[in-house]
Amino acid sequence: MPAGWAMCKLSDLCRIENGFAFSSDDYKSQGIPLVRISNITHNTIDITDCAYIEGITDDKFKISKGDLLIAMSGATTGKMGVYPFDETAYLNQRVGNIKILNKFSLYPNYRNTYMQSKVDEILKIAYGGAQSNISASIIGNFDFPLPPYKEQIRIVETVQRIFDQLDVITESL
């Protein structure tokens, strides 16, 4: 481990919340967006065709801009997306929210990059019979290498530069 780095668990840095089992009877055509697994697409959240909820629900089910959401069951287990909107939304069941506890110690894009690197592992350990599942406690138990904040930014910039180069190569084929 490089000097200044720490090895910790993801749960030391993030709270992993499960969504609430809203009844489809509560779905409305207006109100507060409800993010379901089907709204996680291409590393972001698309609320174009989402359901809505009216009224106030427990704050632990609220989603804020920058939260990383993950599908925790079904054929899309491990699929992730960052919530890009300023408006608050609610988290539906079987969608997890990997919410940073202290934004001064963990750069959000480092969390996102790290979690994307764990997708294959998530798929391998997802359990269940007909439908794969992963729990918040399993995700929270992932070892998490934590470099100093400036190093987190540098790592993310380097990874992004490499992916940009891969995109150029792919487009040229």
C-alpha positions as CSV (number, residue, x, y, z in Angstrom):
1,M,0.0,0.0,0.0
2,P,1.5,3.4,-1.0
3,A,2.4,5.9,1.8
4,G,-0.6,7.9,2.8
5,W,-3.2,5.3,1.6
6,A,-5.5,3.4,3.9
7,M,-7.3,0.2,3.4
8,C,-10.8,0.3,4.8
9,K,-14.3,-1.1,4.1
10,L,-16.7,0.7,1.8
11,S,-19.1,1.0,4.8
12,D,-16.5,3.1,6.6
13,L,-16.9,5.8,3.9
14,C,-20.4,5.3,2.6
15,R,-23.8,4.5,3.9
16,I,-25.5,1.9,1.7
17,E,-29.3,2.3,1.9
18,N,-31.9,0.0,0.5
19,G,-35.0,1.4,-1.1
20,F,-38.5,1.3,0.2
21,A,-41.2,-1.1,-1.0
22,F,-43.6,1.5,-2.3
23,S,-47.0,0.0,-3.3
24,S,-47.9,0.5,-7.0
25,D,-51.2,1.8,-5.6
26,D,-49.1,4.9,-4.4
27,Y,-47.8,5.7,-7.9
28,K,-49.0,9.0,-9.2
29,S,-48.5,10.9,-12.5
30,Q,-47.0,13.9,-10.6
31,G,-45.1,14.4,-7.4
32,I,-41.7,13.3,-6.3
33,P,-39.8,11.0,-8.8
34,L,-39.4,7.3,-7.7
35,V,-36.3,5.7,-9.0
36,R,-36.7,2.0,-9.8
37,I,-34.1,-0.4,-11.3
38,S,-35.5,0.3,-14.8
39,N,-34.4,4.0,-14.4
40,I,-30.8,3.1,-14.0
41,T,-29.3,3.3,-17.5
42,H,-25.9,4.0,-19.1
43,N,-24.2,5.0,-15.7
44,T,-26.9,7.6,-15.0
45,I,-30.5,7.8,-13.9
46,D,-33.3,8.5,-16.5
47,I,-36.5,9.6,-14.9
48,T,-38.3,10.2,-18.2
49,D,-40.8,7.4,-17.6
50,C,-40.6,7.1,-13.8
51,A,-43.4,6.7,-11.3
52,Y,-44.1,9.5,-8.8
53,I,-45.0,9.5,-5.1
54,E,-46.9,12.2,-3.2
55,G,-46.3,13.1,0.4
56,I,-43.4,12.8,2.7
57,T,-41.4,9.6,3.2
58,D,-38.6,8.8,5.6
59,D,-35.5,10.8,4.7
60,K,-33.3,7.6,4.4
61,F,-35.1,6.9,1.1
62,K,-34.4,10.3,-0.4
63,I,-31.9,10.5,-3.3
64,S,-29.8,13.6,-3.8
65,K,-27.7,14.8,-6.7
66,G,-24.5,12.8,-7.0
67,D,-25.7,9.7,-5.2
68,L,-24.6,6.4,-6.8
69,L,-27.5,4.0,-7.2
70,I,-27.1,0.3,-7.8
71,A,-29.5,-2.5,-8.9
72,M,-29.5,-5.0,-6.2
73,S,-31.6,-7.8,-7.7
74,G,-32.7,-9.4,-11.0
75,A,-31.0,-9.7,-14.4
76,T,-29.4,-6.2,-14.0
77,T,-27.8,-6.8,-10.6
78,G,-24.7,-4.5,-10.3
79,K,-26.0,-2.0,-12.9
80,M,-25.1,1.5,-11.5
81,G,-25.9,5.1,-12.3
82,V,-25.3,8.5,-10.7
83,Y,-28.4,10.6,-9.9
84,P,-27.8,13.9,-11.9
85,F,-30.8,16.0,-10.9
86,D,-31.1,18.8,-8.4
87,E,-34.6,17.7,-7.4
88,T,-35.0,15.1,-4.7
89,A,-36.3,11.6,-5.6
90,Y,-37.2,8.5,-3.7
91,L,-35.4,5.2,-3.7
92,N,-37.5,2.1,-4.6
93,Q,-37.0,-1.4,-3.2
94,R,-34.0,-3.4,-4.6
95,V,-32.2,-0.2,-5.6
96,G,-29.3,0.7,-3.3
97,N,-27.9,4.1,-2.7
98,I,-24.1,4.3,-2.0
99,K,-24.1,7.7,-0.2
100,I,-20.8,9.3,0.8
101,L,-20.6,10.0,4.5
102,N,-17.9,12.7,4.3
103,K,-17.3,14.5,0.9
104,F,-14.0,15.9,2.2
105,S,-12.5,12.4,2.5
106,L,-14.0,10.6,-0.5
107,Y,-14.1,12.2,-4.0
108,P,-17.5,11.1,-5.5
109,N,-16.0,10.2,-8.9
110,Y,-13.4,8.0,-7.2
111,R,-16.2,6.1,-5.4
112,N,-18.0,5.8,-8.8
113,T,-14.8,4.5,-10.6
114,Y,-14.0,2.1,-7.8
115,M,-17.6,0.7,-7.8
116,Q,-17.6,0.3,-11.6
117,S,-14.5,-1.8,-11.2
118,K,-16.4,-4.1,-8.8
119,V,-19.2,-5.1,-11.2
120,D,-17.8,-8.4,-12.1
121,E,-17.2,-9.3,-8.5
122,I,-20.8,-8.2,-7.6
123,L,-22.1,-10.5,-10.4
124,K,-20.0,-13.4,-9.1
125,I,-21.2,-13.1,-5.5
126,A,-24.8,-12.3,-6.2
127,Y,-26.8,-15.0,-4.7
128,G,-30.3,-16.5,-5.1
129,G,-32.1,-19.1,-7.1
130,A,-34.1,-17.8,-10.0
131,Q,-33.1,-14.2,-9.3
132,S,-29.7,-13.0,-8.3
133,N,-29.4,-10.6,-5.4
134,I,-26.8,-8.7,-3.5
135,S,-27.2,-7.1,-0.1
136,A,-26.1,-3.7,1.3
137,S,-24.0,-5.5,3.9
138,I,-22.0,-7.4,1.2
139,I,-21.4,-4.2,-0.7
140,G,-20.4,-2.4,2.4
141,N,-17.9,-5.1,3.3
142,F,-15.9,-4.5,0.1
143,D,-12.3,-3.6,0.8
144,F,-11.7,0.0,-0.3
145,P,-8.2,1.4,-1.0
146,L,-8.4,5.0,0.1
147,P,-5.6,7.3,-1.2
148,P,-5.3,11.0,-0.2
149,Y,-8.0,13.2,-1.8
150,K,-5.7,14.8,-4.4
151,E,-4.5,11.3,-5.5
152,Q,-8.2,10.2,-5.8
153,I,-8.7,13.1,-8.3
154,R,-5.6,12.2,-10.2
155,I,-6.6,8.6,-10.5
156,V,-10.1,9.5,-11.8
157,E,-8.6,11.9,-14.3
158,T,-6.1,9.2,-15.5
159,V,-8.8,6.6,-15.9
160,Q,-11.1,9.1,-17.7
161,R,-8.3,10.0,-20.1
162,I,-7.7,6.3,-20.9
163,F,-11.4,5.7,-21.5
164,D,-11.5,8.8,-23.8
165,Q,-8.6,7.3,-25.8
166,L,-10.4,3.9,-26.0
167,D,-13.5,5.7,-27.3
168,V,-11.5,7.4,-30.1
169,I,-9.9,4.0,-31.0
170,T,-13.3,2.3,-31.0
171,E,-14.9,5.0,-33.2
172,S,-12.0,4.7,-35.7
173,L,-12.6,1.0,-36.2
